[in-house]
Amino acid sequence: MMMMIKRAFILLVLSLFTAVIYSQEKDFGIWYGVTIKHEIVKKLDLEIAAVVRTFENAKKIEQEFLEGGLDYKFNDYLSAAGSYRLTNNYEDDLKYHLQHKLFLDLKGNLKIADLSLTGRFRFQARYKTYFEDVDDKIPDYTARIRLKATYKTFSFPLNPYVYAETFLPLNDDRDKVIGKNRFGAGLEFSIGKRHSIEAEYLFQRDFLPNLLDENIISFNYTLKF
């Protein structure tokens, strides 16, 4: 069993580097984030995040958003979450317009020795306020599937991880099965029990509306209380 897990971990890493090698490297961006987590009652957590994302070689802000949600842990292996995101997004008219997103998550977690494997299924609904055509007035729905592997030990505060995520558009008018693929690798550094910092590289291939490859560096600070 452990050998199968190690092979899956190596395969995920190889997939990340294969995607980078064959990428078009059309754009580069930096993401900055701050997350606050608070346990309201036992097994129920509140999470609030503020994020800024740049594009065009990190020269412009592509979007900035504020997100809040609740996460309920059924047991050590299964949890569910719901959240809302208010986004200020850069559009084709060279102005920023609001978008609303709703997320429903189902997450599974399996720990084998020092390796933590996490799977997440996310249903996403997006509502735009900037309309280029009639179809933009219709909410678009997406199913997102993410697999993540984290190597974590209590004796060392630095935890490496890799993940892969696929975005599947659910609207009937979409002519492509996959809307976006995302591969990431990063390090999480724990500072005591309350604070942590993450540095991550991710490669993103967007198939809609046109093929676009992005190389992104992400930084995030998390406070737990």
C-alpha positions in Angstrom: 0.0 0.0 0.0 2.8 2.4 1.0 4.6 1.7 -2.3 1.4 2.6 -4.3 1.1 5.9 -2.4 4.8 6.7 -3.1 4.3 5.9 -6.8 1.2 8.2 -6.9 3.2 11.0 -5.3 6.0 10.6 -7.8 3.5 10.5 -10.7 1.9 13.8 -9.5 5.3 15.5 -9.4 6.3 14.2 -12.8 2.9 15.4 -14.2 3.7 18.9 -12.9 7.1 19.1 -14.5 5.9 17.6 -17.8 3.2 20.3 -18.0 5.9 23.0 -17.4 8.2 21.6 -20.0 5.6 21.7 -22.7 4.0 24.9 -21.6 3.8 27.9 -23.9 4.8 30.3 -21.1 2.5 33.0 -22.4 2.1 34.8 -19.1 3.4 35.0 -15.6 1.6 36.2 -12.4 2.0 36.5 -8.7 -0.8 35.7 -6.2 -0.8 37.2 -2.6 -3.2 36.0 0.0 -4.1 36.3 3.7 -6.3 33.7 5.4 -7.9 33.7 8.9 -9.3 30.5 10.4 -11.4 30.3 13.6 -13.1 27.3 15.3 -16.6 28.5 16.1 -17.6 25.3 17.9 -16.1 21.8 17.9 -15.8 20.5 14.2 -17.1 23.8 12.7 -14.6 26.3 11.4 -15.0 29.8 9.9 -12.5 30.8 7.2 -12.0 34.2 5.7 -9.5 35.0 2.9 -8.4 38.1 1.0 -6.4 37.5 -2.2 -4.8 39.7 -5.0 -3.8 38.0 -8.3 -1.7 39.7 -11.0 -1.1 38.9 -14.6 0.7 40.2 -17.7 4.1 39.4 -16.1 2.8 40.5 -12.7 2.4 44.1 -13.9 -1.4 44.3 -13.6 -4.0 43.2 -11.1 -6.2 40.6 -12.7 -8.5 40.2 -9.8 -8.9 40.8 -6.1 -11.4 39.0 -4.0 -12.8 38.5 -0.5 -14.0 35.0 0.4 -15.8 33.6 3.5 -17.2 30.2 4.4 -17.8 27.5 6.9 -16.1 24.0 7.1 -17.7 21.1 9.0 -15.6 18.1 9.9 -17.7 14.9 10.2 -14.7 12.8 11.3 -10.9 12.4 10.6 -11.7 11.3 7.0 -14.6 13.4 5.7 -15.6 17.1 5.8 -17.9 19.5 3.9 -17.7 23.2 3.3 -19.6 26.1 1.7 -18.3 29.6 0.8 -19.0 32.8 -1.0 -16.5 34.9 -3.0 -16.9 38.5 -4.1 -14.4 39.3 -6.9 -13.3 42.5 -8.6 -12.3 41.2 -12.0 -10.4 42.9 -14.9 -12.5 42.5 -18.0 -12.2 43.1 -21.8 -13.4 46.7 -21.5 -10.2 47.4 -19.5 -12.3 48.0 -16.3 -13.0 46.1 -13.2 -16.4 44.5 -12.6 -17.8 42.4 -9.8 -18.3 38.7 -10.0 -20.1 36.4 -7.4 -19.0 32.8 -6.8 -20.6 30.1 -4.6 -18.7 27.0 -3.7 -19.9 23.7 -2.2 -17.1 21.3 -1.2 -16.8 17.6 -0.2 -13.4 16.7 1.1 -11.8 13.3 2.0 -8.5 12.9 3.9 -6.3 9.8 4.4 -3.1 9.8 6.4 -0.4 7.1 5.9 2.6 7.6 8.1 3.9 11.1 7.4 2.0 11.4 4.1 -1.4 13.1 4.0 -3.6 12.5 0.9 -6.5 14.9 0.3 -9.2 14.7 -2.3 -11.7 17.5 -2.9 -14.8 17.7 -5.1 -16.0 21.3 -5.5 -19.2 22.6 -7.2 -18.7 26.2 -8.3 -21.3 28.7 -9.6 -20.2 32.0 -11.0 -22.4 35.1 -11.6 -21.1 38.0 -13.8 -22.0 41.6 -13.8 -20.1 42.5 -17.0 -22.0 41.2 -20.1 -20.4 41.0 -23.5 -23.2 38.9 -24.9 -26.5 37.4 -23.8 -24.9 34.1 -22.6 -22.9 36.0 -20.0 -26.1 36.7 -18.1 -26.5 33.0 -17.5 -24.5 31.7 -14.5 -21.8 29.2 -15.4 -21.3 26.0 -13.4 -18.1 24.1 -12.9 -17.1 20.9 -11.2 -13.6 20.9 -9.8 -11.6 17.8 -8.7 -8.4 18.2 -6.8 -5.9 15.7 -5.4 -3.2 16.8 -3.0 -0.3 15.0 -1.3 1.5 16.6 1.7 4.5 15.3 3.6 4.1 16.4 7.2 6.0 15.6 10.4 5.6 17.1 13.8 9.4 17.3 14.3 10.0 19.6 11.3 7.9 22.8 10.6 8.5 22.7 6.8 5.9 20.7 4.9 6.2 20.1 1.1 3.2 19.4 -1.0 2.1 18.8 -4.6 -1.4 18.8 -6.1 -3.3 18.6 -9.4 -6.8 20.1 -10.1 -9.1 19.8 -13.1 -12.0 22.2 -13.9 -15.0 20.6 -15.7 -17.5 23.0 -17.2 -21.1 21.8 -16.6 -23.1 24.2 -18.9 -24.7 22.6 -21.9 -23.2 25.2 -24.3 -19.5 24.3 -23.5 -17.8 22.4 -26.3 -14.9 21.2 -24.2 -14.8 18.6 -21.5 -12.0 20.2 -19.6 -12.0 24.0 -19.0 -8.8 24.3 -17.0 -5.9 22.2 -15.5 -3.8 23.4 -12.6 -0.6 21.7 -11.2 1.1 23.1 -8.1 4.0 22.4 -5.7 4.8 24.3 -2.6 6.1 24.5 1.0 4.2 25.3 4.1 6.2 26.7 7.0 4.5 26.5 10.4 5.3 29.2 13.0 3.9 27.8 16.2 0.3 26.6 16.3 -1.3 29.8 15.0 0.8 31.1 12.1 1.9 29.6 8.9 3.3 30.8 5.6 3.0 29.1 2.2 5.1 29.6 -0.9 4.0 27.9 -4.1 4.6 27.5 -7.8 1.7 26.5 -10.0 1.3 26.0 -13.7 -2.2 26.6 -15.1 -3.5 25.7 -18.6 -6.8 27.4 -19.5 -8.7 26.0 -22.4 -11.6 28.5 -22.4 -12.2 30.6 -24.3 -8.7 30.1 -25.9 -5.6 28.1 -24.9 -3.6 30.1 -22.4 -0.7 28.9 -20.2 0.3 30.7 -17.0 3.2 30.3 -14.7 2.3 31.6 -11.2 4.1 32.1 -7.9 1.8 32.3 -4.9 2.4 33.5 -1.3 -0.1 33.1 1.5 -0.2 33.8 5.3 -2.6 32.0 7.5 -3.6 32.9 11.1 -5.5 30.3 13.2 -7.2 31.2 16.5 
